[in-house]
């Protein structure tokens, strides 16, 4: 999408109505016409010129408009320069020079708040309402970078300025068009506009803007209508898609892609971690096995401490998650507390890795240096080591090596340990209500995404 022209609009413009030329003055000059007309204009002042529309008259009118604007824009000498009779500009208008009695310059309107100032004010108000990682990653980084016109270059690992930022621009209708030129994904743009819509509405309620129209309401679909998730839809060709055939609009891309490893691939991956010749990879092996055996989110495993493991009751208490992006322990994604019942294979793993001198508050899984795992450190052993900016090197992770050697068929990110667990459990015939509870998901999602609908299946003969 091409960026629209952001040049300032003329303060005195020419237009034609019914074949006759006229001036339209910026509302900035309303105080002048209140004196000249004896009353304030209800909106922008317009003035017929008595000139028929023709190329010659257009040139005359536009030249006069430029000279009038230049005279009126001189804040110190405008009363000496401006001729209210318009004779100076080659025109004849009803006003006389005696009508001009203003004793002070035309007041400059107070400038509108910049987009950046509105956004920072909004973030301060919004922060207590948001989950910490959402606030830091989405609002303070992703959305803020879009407003500043910054885009991440994966090759140079630096931000590039697109020159289409709106951070320093005053609030006006055109800022929305500039935001739309950013190459961010559609989901982030849509969610940013939702936030901007709320930010501007709040600004209006505080009386901090003179704009009467919210410039961020122009984007279709910003405020989505809540629809029945079980409702069918009709395609363009007239065919019907049932609810389980419709793609979800998950904000988290990790939740959208629900592919899973097979049981054999899972076991191959776990074995490869334990048998690696790299100490840091072997250190991560119990964590990888735990993720495959529980389906919990990686941040929940990072935050797990030994007092969360109840061997006497065969339970794991999950109520917290570690976010490496903000280096904080927070609540789970759904802010719930759930109990995961240990089955023999999982219980044996935890008994095997528990140190004899483990303290209740010690992390169950930790790096060799004793620090907490993060998505970045997990990805280094799973996919590949983070490249150095000054050196070119490649240290493949275990999954990358297994794919390159042909031991497994395709690469899937670490989050797919969760999808693998849910898929294998669901297809094994486990109670789906129980599975949804221990994995903090919904039975409908399990049906839709982890149990492919078999249209040839028959009911049980009971």
N, C-alpha and C positions, 0 to 999 in steps of 0.2 A: 504494500500500500504506500502510495506516495505521500509525503508530508505536505500539508496544505500551506499556502502562503501565510506566513506569520507577520508580514509587514504591518505596521500600525495603520489603522483606517484614517482617511483624511478627516479633519475637523470640519471642513466645509466641502460638501460633495455636490455634484450636479446630477440631476436625474430628469427624465421627461415624463410628463403625465398628460395624456390626451393631446399629444403633439406639441405641448408647450414646455419649455425648459424651466427648471426651478432649482433653488438651493435647498440643501438640508444641512442644518447646523448641528454640531455636537451639543449635547445637553450641558457641556461645560460652559456654553455661552448663554444659558438660560437667564442668569442674572442681568445680562445686558439687555435682553429683549423684554425683561420685566420692566425695565426703565423705559425703553422705547415704546412699548405697547401699553404700558400702564397695568399690565397683569402678567403673571408668570405663565410661561407655556406649560401645558399639561404633559407634553413629551418633547421630543426634539422639534425645534423651530424649523418650519419650512416656509419658503418665500418664492412665489411665482415671479418670473423675470420679464414676462410679456414678450418673450422671444420665441418665434416658431422654431421647431426642431429642424435644423439643417446643419451640415458640416461646418459652415462658417460660424453659425451661432453657438455650436458646441465648443468650438475653439475659443470664442470670445468668453463664454460662460466659465469654462475651465480655467482660463487664464485669470479671470477675475476672482474665481474661488481661491486660487493659489495665493494671489496678492492679499485678499481679505484675511485668509488664514495666517499668512506671515505677519500682517499688521497686528492682528488680535493676539498672536502668540508672543509678542514682545511684551513681557510682563512689566517692564519699566516705562515704555514709551507708547503703549498701545493707544492711549487717549489722544496723543498727538498725531499718530500715524493713521488711525482708523477714520474713514470718512463715512458717516451714517447716511449721507445722501447718495452714496455709491457712484457719484459722478466721477470720482477719482479712478474708478475701475471700469469706466466706459459704459455704465448702466444708469438707469433712472429709477429710483425707488422713492416711496412716499416720505421717508424720514427727512428731517432737517437737521442741520448741524447743531441747532440750539437744543435739540431733544436729548443730546448726549450729556448727561449731568453726573455721571458716576464719579465719585471722588477718590475711589480706590481701585486698584487693579481687580480684574475678575478673579475671584478666589479659585485657587487650584483645589480640585476635589481630593479628599484623602485617598491615598493609594490603597488598593485592595491588598490584603494579606497574600504573601507568596504561597505557592503550593507546599513548599518545604516547611514554612512556618506553621501552616495548618496541619501538616502531617506530624510534625514533632509534638505539637500541642495535643493532637489526637492520640499519639502513642502513649503519652504520659497518662492520659485518661483511660486508655484501653488496656494497658498492661495488667492491672489486677484482674481483669476479666478473662485473660487468656492463660492457657497452659504454657509454662516457661519455654519449652522448645519451640512451640508454635510462634510465640512472640519473638523469640530471638531469630529463628531461621527464616520464618515467612515474613513477618512484619518488619523487623529491623534490618534484614539482609535482602531477601528476594524482592519484596515490594519497594523498599527504599531504593535499591539499585535501579529498578525500572524507572522510578521517578527521577533519578539522577542521570538517566540515560546510559547506565553502565551495563555492559554485557561481558560475561566470563569467557575468556579464550582458553580452551582446554589445552591447546598446544603450548602456548607461552605461559600458562597458569597465571595470567594477569588480567585485570579488567580493562576493557576497551571502551572509550567514550564514543557513543554513537552520534553525539551532537544533537540528539533529539530529546534531551532531558528537559523536564519542566520544573525542576526544583526551585530555580531562581525566578520563575515567571509568576506574575501576579495572577490571581484567580480570574479566569475569563472562559467563555465557551470553547475557545480554540485549544485549550490545554488538553482536553479529552482526545482530540484528533491526534495530537502529537504522541500521547501515550500509546495509542493504537499502532503507531509505526514501529514500536519496539519489537524486537524479534523474540521476546519471551513466549513461552508456550501459552496457548489459549486459556488453559485452566488458571494459570497465574494472573493473566490479564483480567479475566472475569472476576476472580476473587479480589484482586486489587480494586477494581471498580466498585465492588460491593462495599469494601472498606472506605473508599473515597466518598461514596454516596452517604455513608453514615457520618463520616468526618465533616462533610459540608453541612449536612442537616444539623449537626451539633453546633457548628459555627453560626448558622442562622439563628438557632435558638438562643445563643449567647449574644446576639446582636453585633457580631464582629465582621459582618459583611453587608454590603449594600446590594449585592446581586440578589435578584428575586427568583431566578431560575437556577436550579442545581445543575451545573455543567456536566455532572457525572451520571446523569440519569439517561443519557442518550444511547447507551449500549444495550442492545436487546439481550434479554436473559440475565441481566445483572441480579435482579431479584427473582429467583426461580419460584415457580408455583409448586407447592407440595402436591404430588400426584400419588395415586394408589400404586404401590410398587408391584402389585399383583395384576395390574391392568394390562391387557393385551394392546398391541399397536398394529396399525395397518401400514404396510410398505407401499411405495409408489406404484408397484405393479399389482396392488390389490391383495397380495398374500398377507396372512396374519402371522405375527410373531407373538408367541405366548410369553408370559412373564419371565420364565427361566431362560428364554432365548435372547433377551434384551441385555445389551452390555451395561454393566453398572457404571455410574459416574463417580467412582471413588476418587477423593482428592489425593489419597496416597497411592502413587503408582505401584508400590510394592503389593498393595492389596488388589490392584486391578489384574495383575498377571499372576494367575494361580496355578501355573504349571508345576509339576512335581517330579521328583526322581522316582524311579522304580525301587522296590525293596532291594534288589540286587545292587543297583547303583548306590543306594544309601549305604549298604554294608561295605561296598568297595571304597567309598569315600572315607568312612570311619576307619577302616583298616589302613588306608594310605596315610592318614594323619598319625596313627600310632606307630607306624613303621618308618616314618620320615627320618632322614639323616640330619635334619635340622632340629635343634633343641627347642626353638620357639614354636615350631610346628607341633612337635610332640606335646609340648606344654598345653597347646590349644585342643588337643585331641579329646579330652573329657568334656570340654565345653561343646564341641561339635556333636559328640554323641548325645549329650544332654539335650541339645536343641532338636536333634532328630527324634529323640524319645519322648519329648514333651510337647513340641509344637509351640512352646512359649516364644514370645518376641525376644529378640536378642538383648535389648535393654533390660528386660526383666531378669534374664540370666546373669547379666553383668552385675546387677545390684543384689543378687541373692547372697545371703549370709547363712552361717550354719544354724543360727537360731530360727531360721525359717524352715529348716528341715526337721520334721517331727517323726523320728524313727519309731517312737512308741506308738504313734497313731497311724503310721504309714501315710503321712500327709506332707505336702509341700505348700506353704502359705505364700501366695504371690500377691503383693500389694504395692510394690514399688518398682521403679525402673531407673536405670542410669543413662543420662543423656550426655554423651561426650562433647556435643557441640557447645553445651553451656557448663560442662563439668559439674553437674548437679544430679543428685538423686531426687526423683520426683514421683508422682503417682503413676499408675499404669495408664495406658491409652484411654481406657474407659473409666478411669478413677474408681475401679472396683477392687474388692478383695475376694480372691477365690482360692479354693482348696483343690489341690491336685493330688489324687490318690495314687500312691506309688504301687506299681506292679513289679513283679520279681526282677525283671531285667533292669529297670530303672533303679530299684532299691540297691541291687548289687553294685551298680556303677557308683552310687553315692557312698556306700560303705567302703568301697575299694579306694576311693580318692580322698576320703576324710583323714587328715593328719591326726596322729595320736594326741598331739598337743593343741588341736584346733580350739580357738576361743569362740564363744557364741557369736561375736560380732565380726569374726574374720570372714572375708569373701570366700565363697565356695570356689569360684574361678577367678584367677588373677594372673597377670603377666609374670614373667620370670623375675622381674624387679619388684614384684609385690603390688604394682599399681593396678588400677581397675581397667578392664578391657573397654574398648570403645568400638564403634562401627568401623573406624579407620584401621585400628590395629587388627581387628578380625579380618577385614578385607585384605590386609597384607599377606596373611597366611592362606586365605581362601583363593584370592584372585592373583594379585601381584604386589610387590613392594612399590611404594610411592616413588616415582622417579625424582631424581635430584635435578634441580634447575640448571646446575652447572655441568652435569655429567649425563651422558647417555648410557644407561644400563637397563637390564631387564631381569628381574628376579621373579619368575612365575610362581604363583601359589599352587596349592595342591590340586584344586579343581581345574585350573588351567593346564597343569601337567597331565592330568587324567584325560582331559579332552584331546590334547595334542597327541597323546599316545594311543588314543582310541579305546581306552578302558571304559569310558562312559561316552554317551552319544552327543551330549550338548552341555553348554555352560549355563548354569542358573545361579543367581546371586545367593548370598547367605540366607536371606529372608525365606527362601524356598524350602529351608528345613521345616518351617512351620507348615507350608502347604503340603509337603511330603507327609508329615505326620497326620494331618487331618485327612488327606486323601486315602492313605493306607488304612487308617482306622475306620473311616466311613465305609469304605468298600469291603471291609472285613465283617460288617454286620453289627458293629458296636452300637449301643444305644445312642442315638443322635442328640437327645436332650442332654445326656451326660457329657458327650463330646463338646457340644456347644458351650456348656457351662465351664468346663476345665480350660477351654481355649478362648473364652471371652469372645464368642462370635454368635451368630444366629443359626437356628436350624434351617431357616429358609436359605441362607447363604450356603450352607453345606449341601442342601439339595440342589441348589442352582449351579454351584461351581465345583463341587468335589464329587458329586454323584451324577455322572452324565445320564441324561434322560434316555432310556432305552425304549423306543417306540414299539419295538417288537415283543417286549416282555408281556407275560400273561400273569394274571392274579394267581395266588396260591390256591390249590384245590383243597379248600377246607370247608 
